[in-house]
Amino acid sequence: MSLVWSPDYAPVDGDFADVSLLLKGEGTNGSTTILDSSSNNFSVSANGDAQISTAVNTPFGTGDGVLAFDGTGDYLTTAVSNKNNFGAVDFSIEFWIKSTKTSRVDPFGWNYPFNAAGWAGFICNLSGPGSISWYENTNSRITALSTGWNNGSWNHIALTRSVNSLRLFVNGNQVGSYTTSFSYGANNSGFIIGDISSGGGPLDGYISNLRITKGVARYTENFDVPTAPFPILSPSTRIEVGDGFDVEAANYILAVEAADAAAGQSGGLEPAVRTAINDFVVGCKSDGIWNAIKESCLLSGARTVEGALVPLKGSAPTNNGPFTAADYDRKTGLVGDGSSKYLETAALVSSLAREDSHVSINCSAFGNKSFLGNVNIARFDWYEVTGVPTIRHLYGGGGGGQLATSINTLGFIGTVRTSLSTTYVVRANGTNYNVTAGAPGLGANEPLWILRSASRGYSTDRIAFYSIGEALDLALLDTRISDLITAIGAAIL
């Protein structure tokens, strides 16, 4: 299933690939077309008067739609599938429910021969003045009283299995548990929502954001109930992009937001930051320079260091030191400490020494020593001498070349050489300069470093972007990177 990327869906669900069913309930008022937003895209059949209602707000205060049941034979079903055959693996079942019914309610189950005598499987039985029970076959395994699920407000219900431990949660608080070896099969039905059995417990009320996850116990202790609709994207999901977003830009944004969320900073990037990233990628492709970039990190914009080290192109750099939150600024990037911290890229000097190549950075604050270097003599060496920003290139087997004009402005700095030329183009201050150096040698089979080189040591510069790759037009890259960094700075308050 292809999914539409939208800035409204954040953060990303790292377990989205394991979601068996996701019924958000969104849609047109009165519609019986119920969308499964999981990657399975199950066909959902609406029976009785089960439908979407926008007359009732979601648990998140929006009018996007919820699943409505009137208590007189309304229910939803999905097809039988391996996705609802859990066996003895971990799983998570969760949904929001809104009702005032005090008699039996069976909002969810599966493997039930509808309108038949007896059943094999399990149901979630909410009944009485707030009591809640969980069943395996005809056996009640977990029962908790006075949970308040039917107080007319939205309440979050969750059941998880971790190995052989079942846990039942109401509004993030564990209300019961049970040890089981039961194997949950898919024999006669798929998932059933709203009324498990004829004459059993039809729901008179609403359900929103029902999510079933096979293979993952999302909650094993008390938790904060989600405050936004469940996301429909994961970093690995192939995305069909809408709203003018490039697919590679969207995938990068999703990966950054996932890394930020994993580091404790959820909520996603600001729309203007997303747009700036997309404009950069689209612009580089339009200029014909995107494919020349092989390794790159946008070391700004993300909410965390972890997000900033997600690669825009190529592989993530190794964080040596490591850099922490104190070393990172969302507008201006990552600053070196001059003693131990640096990034080790996946780009080898040997992959550049005898090929057309470029390196570039966006420097947001000059410190001292190297912007980019290498452990061996073959390297790009950008450094400062007695406070004057200067660029030099050293290669194994060759001489060095130094930029005669000092760099007196911050921003884009890049170098490029073509066809083993001994003349290098250096771009700084918005101007191209030619630098003559000895013929490059083979180079060393060592990675390039950011904020460190062997001869100059560790740097105290601050870097907001770097790229490494094949030869390209530095003026075009300069414009794109400068616009990107400026737009990010303007978007972050």
Secondary structure in CASP SS format (residue, H / E / C, confidence):
PFRMAT SS
TARGET T0000
AUTHOR 0000-0000-0000
METHOD secondary structure of the structure
MODEL  1
M C 1.00
S C 1.00
L E 1.00
V E 1.00
W E 1.00
S C 1.00
P C 1.00
D C 1.00
Y C 1.00
A C 1.00
P C 1.00
V C 1.00
D C 1.00
G C 1.00
D C 1.00
F H 1.00
A H 1.00
D H 1.00
V E 1.00
S E 1.00
L E 1.00
L E 1.00
L E 1.00
K C 1.00
G C 1.00
E C 1.00
G C 1.00
T C 1.00
N C 1.00
G C 1.00
S C 1.00
T C 1.00
T C 1.00
I E 1.00
L E 1.00
D C 1.00
S C 1.00
S C 1.00
S C 1.00
N C 1.00
N C 1.00
F C 1.00
S E 1.00
V E 1.00
S E 1.00
A E 1.00
N E 1.00
G C 1.00
D C 1.00
A C 1.00
Q E 1.00
I E 1.00
S E 1.00
T C 1.00
A C 1.00
V C 1.00
N C 1.00
T C 1.00
P C 1.00
F C 1.00
G C 1.00
T C 1.00
G C 1.00
D C 1.00
G C 1.00
V E 1.00
L E 1.00
A E 1.00
F E 1.00
D E 1.00
G C 1.00
T C 1.00
G C 1.00
D C 1.00
Y E 1.00
L E 1.00
T E 1.00
T E 1.00
A C 1.00
V C 1.00
S C 1.00
N H 1.00
K H 1.00
N H 1.00
N C 1.00
F C 1.00
G E 1.00
A C 1.00
V C 1.00
D C 1.00
F E 1.00
S E 1.00
I E 1.00
E E 1.00
F E 1.00
W E 1.00
I E 1.00
K E 1.00
S E 1.00
T C 1.00
K C 1.00
T C 1.00
S C 1.00
R C 1.00
V E 1.00
D E 1.00
P E 1.00
F E 1.00
G E 1.00
W E 1.00
N C 1.00
Y C 1.00
P C 1.00
F C 1.00
N C 1.00
A C 1.00
A C 1.00
G C 1.00
W C 1.00
A C 1.00
G C 1.00
F E 1.00
I E 1.00
C E 1.00
N E 1.00
L E 1.00
S E 1.00
G C 1.00
P C 1.00
G C 1.00
S E 1.00
I E 1.00
S E 1.00
W E 1.00
Y E 1.00
E E 1.00
N C 1.00
T C 1.00
N E 1.00
S E 1.00
R E 1.00
I E 1.00
T E 1.00
A E 1.00
L C 1.00
S C 1.00
T C 1.00
G C 1.00
W C 1.00
N C 1.00
N C 1.00
G C 1.00
S C 1.00
W C 1.00
N E 1.00
H E 1.00
I E 1.00
A E 1.00
L E 1.00
T E 1.00
R E 1.00
S E 1.00
V C 1.00
N C 1.00
S E 1.00
L E 1.00
R E 1.00
L E 1.00
F E 1.00
V E 1.00
N C 1.00
G C 1.00
N E 1.00
Q E 1.00
V E 1.00
G E 1.00
S E 1.00
Y E 1.00
T E 1.00
T C 1.00
S C 1.00
F C 1.00
S C 1.00
Y E 1.00
G C 1.00
A C 1.00
N C 1.00
N C 1.00
S C 1.00
G C 1.00
F E 1.00
I E 1.00
I E 1.00
G C 1.00
D C 1.00
I C 1.00
S C 1.00
S C 1.00
G C 1.00
G C 1.00
G C 1.00
P C 1.00
L C 1.00
D E 1.00
G E 1.00
Y E 1.00
I E 1.00
S E 1.00
N E 1.00
L E 1.00
R E 1.00
I E 1.00
T E 1.00
K E 1.00
G C 1.00
V C 1.00
A C 1.00
R C 1.00
Y C 1.00
T C 1.00
E C 1.00
N C 1.00
F C 1.00
D C 1.00
V C 1.00
P C 1.00
T C 1.00
A C 1.00
P C 1.00
F C 1.00
P C 1.00
I C 1.00
L C 1.00
S C 1.00
P C 1.00
S C 1.00
T C 1.00
R C 1.00
I E 1.00
E E 1.00
V E 1.00
G C 1.00
D C 1.00
G C 1.00
F C 1.00
D C 1.00
V H 1.00
E H 1.00
A H 1.00
A H 1.00
N H 1.00
Y H 1.00
I H 1.00
L H 1.00
A H 1.00
V H 1.00
E H 1.00
A H 1.00
A H 1.00
D H 1.00
A H 1.00
A H 1.00
A C 1.00
G C 1.00
Q C 1.00
S C 1.00
G C 1.00
G C 1.00
L C 1.00
E C 1.00
P H 1.00
A H 1.00
V H 1.00
R H 1.00
T H 1.00
A H 1.00
I H 1.00
N H 1.00
D H 1.00
F H 1.00
V H 1.00
V H 1.00
G H 1.00
C H 1.00
K H 1.00
S H 1.00
D H 1.00
G C 1.00
I C 1.00
W H 1.00
N H 1.00
A H 1.00
I E 1.00
K E 1.00
E E 1.00
S E 1.00
C E 1.00
L E 1.00
L C 1.00
S C 1.00
G C 1.00
A C 1.00
R C 1.00
T C 1.00
V H 1.00
E H 1.00
G H 1.00
A H 1.00
L C 1.00
V C 1.00
P E 1.00
L E 1.00
K E 1.00
G C 1.00
S C 1.00
A C 1.00
P C 1.00
T E 1.00
N E 1.00
N E 1.00
G C 1.00
P C 1.00
F C 1.00
T C 1.00
A H 1.00
A H 1.00
D H 1.00
Y E 1.00
D E 1.00
R C 1.00
K C 1.00
T C 1.00
G E 1.00
L E 1.00
V E 1.00
G C 1.00
D C 1.00
G C 1.00
S C 1.00
S C 1.00
K C 1.00
Y E 1.00
L E 1.00
E E 1.00
T E 1.00
A E 1.00
A E 1.00
L E 1.00
V H 1.00
S H 1.00
S H 1.00
L C 1.00
A C 1.00
R C 1.00
E C 1.00
D C 1.00
S E 1.00
H E 1.00
V E 1.00
S E 1.00
I E 1.00
N E 1.00
C E 1.00
S E 1.00
A E 1.00
F C 1.00
G C 1.00
N C 1.00
K C 1.00
S C 1.00
F C 1.00
L E 1.00
G E 1.00
N E 1.00
V C 1.00
N C 1.00
I C 1.00
A C 1.00
R E 1.00
F E 1.00
D E 1.00
W E 1.00
Y E 1.00
E E 1.00
V E 1.00
T C 1.00
G C 1.00
V E 1.00
P E 1.00
T E 1.00
I E 1.00
R E 1.00
H E 1.00
L E 1.00
Y C 1.00
G C 1.00
G C 1.00
G C 1.00
G C 1.00
G E 1.00
G E 1.00
Q E 1.00
L C 1.00
A C 1.00
T C 1.00
S C 1.00
I C 1.00
N C 1.00
T C 1.00
L C 1.00
G E 1.00
F E 1.00
I E 1.00
G E 1.00
T E 1.00
V E 1.00
R E 1.00
T C 1.00
S C 1.00
L C 1.00
S C 1.00
T C 1.00
T E 1.00
Y E 1.00
V E 1.00
V E 1.00
R E 1.00
A E 1.00
N C 1.00
G C 1.00
T E 1.00
N E 1.00
Y E 1.00
N E 1.00
V E 1.00
T E 1.00
A C 1.00
G C 1.00
A C 1.00
P C 1.00
G C 1.00
L C 1.00
G C 1.00
A C 1.00
N C 1.00
E C 1.00
P E 1.00
L E 1.00
W E 1.00
I E 1.00
L C 1.00
R E 1.00
S E 1.00
A C 1.00
S C 1.00
R C 1.00
G E 1.00
Y E 1.00
S C 1.00
T C 1.00
D C 1.00
R E 1.00
I E 1.00
A E 1.00
F E 1.00
Y E 1.00
S E 1.00
I E 1.00
G E 1.00
E C 1.00
A C 1.00
L C 1.00
D C 1.00
L H 1.00
A H 1.00
L H 1.00
L H 1.00
D H 1.00
T H 1.00
R H 1.00
I H 1.00
S H 1.00
D H 1.00
L H 1.00
I H 1.00
T H 1.00
A H 1.00
I H 1.00
G H 1.00
A H 1.00
A H 1.00
I C 1.00
L C 1.00
END
